[in-house]
C-alpha cells in the first residue's frame, strides 16, 4: 500500500513544478487545496444532509441520483460551480425526470 501523505506529496511536487499541471491555479497548490478539491462533492452532500434538504434518508440510490444529476454537472474542471448550472434550473429538472424514468424502467 501507499501512504496518503506520499500520494499528496507526489501530486503537489508534479503540480507545483509545472511539469504536469493537473489543476490550473495561479499559486502553488497546498495539501489543503488538493484535499478540498477531492472532497468538494462529498462536502456538499454532507452539508445538504445536515440542513435537512432531504425528506428521506440518503440511501445509495438517492446518493447516486444526486451525484449524476447535480454534482457531476455542478462543478467545472477547476472545481468551481458552473454559471450555467445556477442559471438553468430547467436542465436540472429534466435530468431528474429522465433519471426517474430510467429508475422506474429498471425496477
N, C-alpha and C positions, 0 to 999 in steps of 0.2 A: 504494500500500500504506500501511498504518497501522503505526506503531511500536508494539511491545508495551507500552512504557512509557506511551504515550498512552492505550492501552486500559485499563491498570491505573489510571492517574490519573483517568480519567473515571469508571470504576466506583467507585473509592474516594470521589470527590467526591459522586456521587449517593448512595452508601450512607451516608456519614458526615453528609451534610446532612440526612438524614431525609426528603427529598422522595420518594425511591424506595428503600424498604427491600427489598433483594433477599434478604438473609440477616438473620435475627433474631440479634443479638449485643448483649450488654449494654455493650459499649465500642466505641470507634471501631475500625473494621477496618483492618488494615495490609496492605501489599502481600504480606507473607508469609502472612497468613491467606487472602487471595484465591487465591494460587497453591496453597497447601496444599489448599484445597477442590477446586480443579480437578484436581489431581494425585492425590488420595486413592486412587481406584480403581487407577490405574496403579502407585502405590507398593505397594499390596497385591500386585498381580501380580508385581512385581519381587521383593518380599520372599519370596513363595512360591517363585519360581524359584530364588532364592539359597539357600533352605532345602531344596532338592531335594524339594519336595512332589509334583512331577510325575514320573511314571515315564518319560515321553517328552518329546521336545522340544515346546515350546509353539508349535504351528502356528496358523494363523489360525482353523481350525475349532475347536480346543480353546479358544483365546482367546475366540472368540465365545460358545461354550457357557458358559464361566466367567462372562463378563460378564452373559449372560442369566440364568443360574441362580443365581449367587452375588451378584455386585456390584450388579446392578440392584435386588436385593431386600435387600441387606445394610445400605444406608445410608438414613437418614431424609432428609427435606428439609433438615434442618440439618447434613447430612453426618456424623451420628453413627451408630454401629452400633445397629441396632434390637434391642430386647429380644426381640421375638417371633422374630427371625431366630436368635438364640442359643438360645432355649428350645424351638424346634421343629425338630429335625433331620429329622423325617419329611417336612416340607414340602420341604426341600432334596432329599431322596431322590426325592420324587415329581417335582420339576422335572427332575432328571437323567434319570429313567426316561422321562418324556414327551419330553424333548429327544432322547434316544437313539432312541426310536421314530420321531420326526419325521425324524431324520437317516437312519435306515435306510430309511424310505419314500422319501426324496428321492435315494437312491443310484441 
